Amino acid sequence: MRDPYTVLGVAKTATESEIKSAFRKLAKKYHPDANADDPSAASRFNEANQAYEILGDKEKREKFDNGEIDAEGKPKFQGFGGFGGGAGAGGNPFGQTRGTGGGFDFRNGGAEFGEGIFSDFFDQAFGGRKAGRAGGGFSSARNGATKGEDINATLRVRLEDVVSDEKVEAVFPTGKRLAIRLPEGVEDGQVIRLRGQGQPAPVAGGQPGDALVTIQFVDHARFSVEGRDLVAEQTVELEDAVLGGRITIDTLEGRVATKIQPWTNTGKTLRLKGKGLTRKDGGRGDILVSLVVSLPASPDPDLVALMQKHRDTRG
């Protein structure tokens, strides 16, 4: 795969938010559901998702930047430094195996090229020449690397599903159905990769493809989402606003009662801690309720008279 920074079109100094924003734009642009007539879109979508799996994870990004893993997240080959004492700076990569002369001993016998670990290495790499050894060499490597196609689905989830422990079902165009549990801190637009759940490998020995599930939050009738917090408005009767009292507020998991102070004005915000969406650290965001003072549905003669008296007193 190409360099993940190149795939997402960001600099190596890009912030986490810049990387996330770049990925979301590409995921939206190349999502297979929106590009049914473009066979290359699925490939571009998968490439962007693979790049984000590296750069969107702090630990993996650091390892990639340090050259410890490649663009697919696989460890890079480190050479033969671990054999026989290591190469050292500018030394023999095979290390020193015996005696004081250094270097590798090519004589027959023992664990050397005749029957040892290097014989196994070269035998596997160049075709499996030992009698009775089948399926080795580049043929085996090629078959092992052949992977089945990935499958894609968009999963529309309610905010209630995000905070629930219940599984939700993703349905793929192939007809396959998978029940999955949403991860903590799942975000709108996030792509969840289910390894090995895609199409079977086209050849024996290959790996099946993956299932890629794009999460899409369904608009909520009451709440809007701001990060991991939920925002809503709540009307308050004039009597409660003036005198204080208890009001009932809807949450994703039922109704809760809370107090408001006397003389509460429109614009006052109540915070219900731990009632928002899940976070990756296992915690929860909050619900922020903006209060709006409401007059009675029909005119109240006593209230009108009181307000008139108040106005007259002020002159």
C-alpha positions as CSV (number, residue, x, y, z in Angstrom):
1,M,0.0,0.0,0.0
2,R,1.1,3.6,-0.6
3,D,2.4,5.8,2.2
4,P,-0.6,6.5,4.5
5,Y,0.2,10.2,4.7
6,T,0.1,10.3,0.8
7,V,-3.2,8.4,0.8
8,L,-4.9,10.8,3.2
9,G,-3.2,13.8,1.6
10,V,-1.8,15.2,4.9
11,A,1.7,16.2,6.0
12,K,3.7,14.1,8.5
13,T,3.2,17.0,11.0
14,A,-0.6,16.8,10.7
15,T,-2.6,16.8,13.9
16,E,-5.0,14.1,15.0
17,S,-8.0,16.3,14.0
18,E,-6.5,17.0,10.6
19,I,-6.0,13.3,10.0
20,K,-9.5,12.5,11.1
21,S,-11.0,15.3,8.9
22,A,-9.0,14.1,5.8
23,F,-10.1,10.5,6.3
24,R,-13.8,11.4,6.7
25,K,-13.7,13.4,3.5
26,L,-12.2,10.5,1.6
27,A,-14.6,8.0,3.2
28,K,-17.6,10.1,2.2
29,K,-16.2,10.6,-1.3
30,Y,-15.4,7.0,-2.1
31,H,-17.9,5.1,-0.1
32,P,-19.2,2.2,-2.3
33,D,-22.8,3.0,-1.5
34,A,-22.3,6.4,-3.2
35,N,-20.3,5.1,-6.1
36,A,-22.1,2.1,-7.4
37,D,-21.0,3.0,-11.0
38,D,-17.3,3.4,-10.1
39,P,-15.5,0.1,-9.5
40,S,-12.4,1.8,-8.3
41,A,-14.2,3.6,-5.5
42,A,-14.2,0.5,-3.2
43,S,-10.4,0.2,-3.6
44,R,-9.8,3.9,-2.8
45,F,-12.2,3.6,0.2
46,N,-10.4,0.5,1.5
47,E,-7.0,2.2,1.0
48,A,-8.2,5.3,2.9
49,N,-9.5,3.1,5.7
50,Q,-6.2,1.2,6.0
51,A,-4.3,4.5,6.1
52,Y,-6.5,5.8,8.9
53,E,-6.0,2.5,10.8
54,I,-2.3,3.4,11.0
55,L,-2.4,7.2,11.4
56,G,-5.5,7.3,13.5
57,D,-3.9,5.2,16.1
58,K,-1.3,7.1,18.1
59,E,0.8,4.0,18.9
60,K,0.7,2.7,15.3
61,R,1.5,6.1,13.9
62,E,4.6,6.4,16.1
63,K,5.8,2.9,15.0
64,F,5.3,3.7,11.4
65,D,7.1,7.0,11.7
66,N,10.0,5.2,13.4
67,G,10.1,2.6,10.6
68,E,9.0,-0.3,12.9
69,I,5.9,-1.2,10.8
70,D,5.0,-0.8,7.1
71,A,2.0,0.9,5.5
72,E,-0.1,-2.2,6.2
73,G,0.8,-2.2,9.9
74,K,3.1,-5.3,9.6
75,P,6.5,-5.4,11.4
76,K,9.4,-4.6,9.1
77,F,12.1,-7.2,8.6
78,Q,15.0,-6.5,10.9
79,G,17.7,-8.7,9.3
80,F,19.8,-11.4,11.0
81,G,21.2,-9.3,13.9
82,G,19.8,-11.8,16.5
83,F,22.0,-14.7,15.3
84,G,25.3,-15.5,17.0
85,G,25.9,-12.2,18.8
86,G,24.7,-9.6,16.3
87,A,26.3,-7.5,13.6
88,G,27.1,-4.3,15.4
89,A,27.7,-1.1,13.6
90,G,29.0,-1.9,10.1
91,G,29.7,-5.5,11.1
92,N,28.7,-8.8,9.7
93,P,24.9,-9.2,9.7
94,F,25.3,-12.9,10.5
95,G,27.3,-12.2,13.7
96,Q,30.1,-14.3,15.0
97,T,29.3,-18.0,15.5
98,R,32.5,-19.7,16.6
99,G,36.1,-19.1,17.3
100,T,37.7,-15.7,17.4
101,G,37.9,-14.9,13.7
102,G,34.4,-13.5,13.4
103,G,32.1,-14.0,10.5
104,F,29.9,-17.0,9.7
105,D,31.3,-20.6,9.4
106,F,30.3,-22.2,6.2
107,R,31.7,-25.7,7.1
108,N,29.3,-28.6,7.0
109,G,27.9,-30.1,10.1
110,G,26.0,-28.8,13.1
111,A,23.4,-26.0,12.7
112,E,24.9,-24.6,9.5
113,F,23.8,-24.4,5.9
114,G,23.6,-28.2,5.5
115,E,20.8,-28.8,7.9
116,G,20.4,-25.7,10.1
117,I,18.2,-22.7,10.4
118,F,19.7,-20.9,7.4
119,S,19.1,-24.0,5.3
120,D,15.4,-23.9,6.3
121,F,15.2,-20.1,5.5
122,F,16.7,-20.4,2.0
123,D,14.8,-23.6,1.3
124,Q,11.4,-21.9,2.1
125,A,12.3,-18.8,0.3
126,F,13.5,-20.4,-3.0
127,G,11.1,-23.1,-3.6
128,G,11.2,-25.9,-1.0
129,R,13.9,-28.0,-2.5
130,K,14.0,-30.7,0.2
131,A,12.5,-33.9,-0.6
132,G,9.0,-34.4,0.8
133,R,8.5,-30.7,1.5
134,A,5.4,-29.4,-0.5
135,G,3.8,-26.1,-0.8
136,G,6.8,-24.0,0.2
137,G,8.7,-21.2,-1.4
138,F,7.3,-18.3,-3.3
139,S,4.2,-20.3,-4.4
140,S,3.2,-20.7,-0.8
141,A,3.9,-17.0,0.0
142,R,1.9,-15.9,-3.0
143,N,-1.1,-18.1,-2.0
144,G,-0.9,-16.9,1.6
145,A,-0.9,-13.3,0.5
146,T,-3.9,-13.7,-1.8
147,K,-6.9,-12.3,0.0
148,G,-10.6,-12.3,-0.6
149,E,-12.5,-9.2,-1.4
150,D,-13.7,-6.9,1.4
151,I,-17.4,-6.2,1.8
152,N,-18.9,-2.9,2.9
153,A,-22.0,-1.8,4.7
154,T,-23.4,1.3,6.2
155,L,-24.9,0.8,9.7
156,R,-27.4,3.5,10.8
157,V,-27.4,3.5,14.6
158,R,-29.5,5.5,17.1
159,L,-27.9,7.4,19.9
160,E,-29.5,5.0,22.3
161,D,-27.6,2.1,20.5
162,V,-24.3,4.0,21.2
163,V,-24.7,3.8,25.0
164,S,-26.3,0.4,25.1
165,D,-24.5,-2.9,25.6
166,E,-26.8,-4.6,23.1
167,K,-25.4,-5.7,19.7
168,V,-26.6,-4.1,16.5
169,E,-26.9,-5.9,13.1
170,A,-25.2,-4.8,9.9
171,V,-26.6,-6.1,6.6
172,F,-24.3,-6.3,3.6
173,P,-25.2,-6.2,-0.1
174,T,-24.2,-9.9,-0.3
175,G,-27.0,-10.7,2.1
176,K,-24.6,-11.5,5.0
177,R,-25.7,-10.3,8.4
178,L,-23.3,-9.6,11.3
179,A,-24.3,-8.7,14.9
180,I,-21.6,-6.4,16.3
181,R,-21.1,-4.6,19.6
182,L,-20.3,-0.9,19.1
183,P,-16.9,0.0,20.5
184,E,-16.6,2.6,23.3
185,G,-16.4,6.1,21.9
186,V,-17.7,5.1,18.4
187,E,-18.1,8.2,16.2
188,D,-20.3,9.2,13.4
189,G,-18.6,8.2,10.1
190,Q,-16.2,5.8,11.8
191,V,-15.3,2.6,9.9
192,I,-15.2,-0.6,11.9
193,R,-13.1,-3.4,10.3
194,L,-14.2,-7.0,11.1
195,R,-11.2,-9.0,10.0
196,G,-11.9,-12.3,8.1
197,Q,-15.6,-11.6,7.7
198,G,-15.5,-10.7,4.0
199,Q,-15.5,-12.8,0.9
200,P,-13.5,-16.1,1.0
201,A,-10.0,-16.2,-0.6
202,P,-10.0,-17.1,-4.3
203,V,-7.3,-19.7,-3.8
204,A,-6.6,-22.3,-1.2
205,G,-4.4,-21.1,1.6
206,G,-5.4,-17.4,1.1
207,Q,-7.0,-15.2,3.7
208,P,-10.7,-14.2,3.6
209,G,-11.4,-10.5,3.1
210,D,-12.7,-8.1,5.8
211,A,-16.0,-6.6,6.5
212,L,-16.0,-2.8,6.7
213,V,-18.9,-1.2,8.6
214,T,-19.4,2.6,8.3
215,I,-21.2,3.9,11.3
216,Q,-23.9,6.6,10.6
217,F,-25.7,8.3,13.5
218,V,-29.4,8.7,13.0
219,D,-30.7,12.2,13.7
220,H,-32.3,12.3,17.1
221,A,-35.6,14.0,17.8
222,R,-34.4,15.7,21.0
223,F,-30.6,15.8,21.1
224,S,-27.8,17.2,18.9
225,V,-24.3,15.8,19.3
226,E,-21.3,17.9,20.2
227,G,-18.3,15.7,20.7
228,R,-19.4,13.2,23.3
229,D,-21.9,15.6,24.9
230,L,-25.6,15.8,24.0
231,V,-27.4,19.2,23.7
232,A,-31.1,19.8,24.1
233,E,-33.6,22.5,25.1
234,Q,-36.2,22.2,27.9
235,T,-39.1,24.5,28.5
236,V,-39.8,25.6,32.1
237,E,-43.1,26.9,33.4
238,L,-43.0,30.5,34.6
239,E,-44.0,29.4,38.1
240,D,-41.0,27.1,38.4
241,A,-38.7,29.7,36.9
242,V,-39.7,32.3,39.5
243,L,-40.1,30.1,42.6
244,G,-37.8,27.2,41.7
245,G,-38.8,23.5,41.7
246,R,-38.2,20.1,40.2
247,I,-38.4,19.4,36.5
248,T,-38.2,16.1,34.6
249,I,-35.6,15.7,31.8
250,D,-35.5,13.0,29.2
251,T,-32.2,11.1,28.6
252,L,-31.2,8.2,26.3
253,E,-31.9,5.8,29.1
254,G,-35.1,7.2,30.7
255,R,-36.3,10.3,32.5
256,V,-34.5,11.9,35.5
257,A,-35.7,14.6,37.9
258,T,-33.6,17.6,38.9
259,K,-34.0,20.8,40.7
260,I,-33.9,24.3,39.3
261,Q,-33.1,27.4,41.5
262,P,-35.6,30.2,42.0
263,W,-35.5,33.0,39.5
264,T,-34.1,30.9,36.7
265,N,-34.0,32.7,33.4
266,T,-34.1,31.6,29.8
267,G,-30.6,30.5,28.7
268,K,-29.6,28.8,31.9
269,T,-27.9,25.5,31.2
270,L,-28.2,22.4,33.3
271,R,-25.5,19.7,33.1
272,L,-26.4,16.1,33.6
273,K,-23.0,14.4,34.1
274,G,-22.3,11.0,32.7
275,K,-25.5,10.9,30.6
276,G,-24.0,11.6,27.2
277,L,-22.2,9.3,24.7
278,T,-19.6,6.8,25.6
279,R,-15.9,7.8,25.4
280,K,-12.9,5.6,24.4
281,D,-11.7,5.7,28.0
282,G,-14.9,4.0,29.2
283,G,-16.5,7.2,30.6
284,R,-19.4,9.1,29.3
285,G,-20.0,12.7,28.1
286,D,-22.7,14.9,29.6
287,I,-26.2,16.1,28.6
288,L,-26.4,19.9,28.4
289,V,-29.9,21.2,28.8
290,S,-30.7,24.9,27.9
291,L,-33.7,26.1,29.7
292,V,-36.4,28.2,28.1
293,V,-39.0,29.9,30.3
294,S,-42.5,29.4,29.0
295,L,-45.7,31.3,29.6
296,P,-49.0,29.4,30.4
297,A,-50.7,28.1,27.3
298,S,-53.7,30.4,27.8
299,P,-53.8,33.9,29.5
300,D,-54.0,33.8,33.3
301,P,-56.0,36.8,34.6
302,D,-54.2,36.9,37.9
303,L,-50.8,36.9,36.2
304,V,-51.9,39.6,33.8
305,A,-53.1,41.7,36.7
306,L,-49.9,41.2,38.6
307,M,-47.8,42.2,35.6
308,Q,-50.0,45.3,35.0
309,K,-49.6,46.4,38.6
310,H,-45.8,45.9,38.3
311,R,-45.7,48.1,35.2
312,D,-47.9,50.8,36.8
313,T,-45.7,50.8,39.8
314,R,-42.6,51.4,37.7
315,G,-44.3,54.4,36.2
